[in-house]
Amino acid sequence: MSAALRRRAPTLGPLALYTLLSVLFFGLPVFDHFHDKAIAADAIDASQFMWFYGWWPHAVLHGLNPLVTHLMFVPEGYNLTWSTAMPARACSCRRSRCSPARR
């Protein structure tokens, strides 16, 4: 056993225990329901981020302004620059949907 591994050995047991407990408490209830359940602290923030992950690829593919939407607060719309939208992350998660060449 190398010296570096020997120094880290005392932390590997608790790390494995915490990982196992986390999967048991949080992962098992949604393991078979990834398509219709989400683990979140509250329904508002989680649903907002899930909406942004779908909105950015949709807006880019359909030639819409991704910074303003009229799907919220109809008919005035909402300026999305006032919220944390993470456009690069949303499009990278759905690369095949953001890339016009892969339609």
C-alpha positions in Angstrom: 0.0 0.0 0.0 1.4 3.4 -1.0 1.9 6.2 1.5 -0.7 8.4 -0.2 -3.3 5.6 0.0 -2.4 4.9 3.6 -3.0 8.5 4.5 -6.4 8.5 2.8 -7.6 5.1 4.1 -9.3 6.5 7.3 -11.5 8.7 5.2 -12.6 6.0 2.7 -14.8 4.1 5.3 -16.9 7.1 6.3 -17.2 8.2 2.6 -18.5 4.7 1.6 -20.9 4.7 4.6 -22.3 8.2 3.8 -22.6 7.3 0.1 -24.5 4.1 1.0 -26.8 5.9 3.4 -27.5 8.7 0.8 -28.4 6.2 -1.8 -30.7 4.3 0.6 -32.5 7.4 1.8 -32.6 9.5 -1.3 -31.9 7.3 -4.3 -34.2 4.2 -3.7 -37.5 6.2 -3.6 -36.8 7.6 -7.1 -34.6 4.9 -8.6 -37.4 3.5 -10.8 -39.1 6.9 -11.4 -36.4 9.1 -13.0 -38.9 10.1 -15.7 -41.5 11.5 -13.3 -39.9 12.3 -9.9 -37.2 14.8 -8.8 -35.4 15.2 -5.5 -35.7 18.9 -4.6 -35.8 21.1 -1.6 -38.9 22.9 -2.8 -41.2 22.7 -5.8 -40.6 26.3 -7.0 -36.9 26.4 -7.6 -36.7 22.8 -8.9 -39.5 23.3 -11.4 -37.9 26.6 -12.5 -34.6 24.9 -13.3 -36.3 22.0 -15.0 -38.2 24.5 -17.2 -35.0 26.3 -18.1 -33.3 23.1 -19.1 -36.2 22.5 -21.6 -36.6 26.2 -22.6 -33.1 27.0 -23.9 -32.9 24.1 -26.4 -36.4 24.7 -27.5 -35.8 28.4 -28.0 -32.5 27.8 -29.9 -34.0 25.2 -32.2 -37.1 27.2 -33.0 -35.3 30.6 -33.6 -37.0 32.2 -30.5 -35.4 34.8 -28.3 -34.1 32.7 -25.4 -33.9 35.7 -23.1 -37.6 36.6 -23.2 -40.5 34.2 -23.0 -44.2 34.8 -23.4 -45.0 31.4 -21.9 -44.9 32.8 -18.4 -46.8 35.8 -17.1 -49.0 35.9 -20.3 -49.4 38.2 -22.2 -46.6 40.4 -21.0 -44.0 37.6 -20.8 -40.9 37.4 -18.6 -37.4 38.6 -19.1 -35.2 35.6 -18.3 -32.1 37.6 -17.7 -33.4 38.3 -14.2 -33.1 34.6 -13.2 -30.5 31.9 -13.1 -31.1 30.2 -16.4 -27.7 28.4 -17.1 -28.1 28.3 -20.9 -24.7 26.6 -21.6 -25.5 23.8 -19.1 -29.0 23.4 -20.6 -27.8 23.1 -24.1 -24.9 20.9 -23.2 -27.2 18.5 -21.5 -29.3 18.3 -24.6 -26.6 18.5 -27.2 -28.5 16.6 -29.8 -31.5 18.9 -29.4 -29.5 22.1 -29.5 -27.4 21.3 -32.6 -29.3 22.1 -35.8 -27.1 19.6 -37.7 -28.4 16.7 -35.5 -32.1 17.3 -36.0 
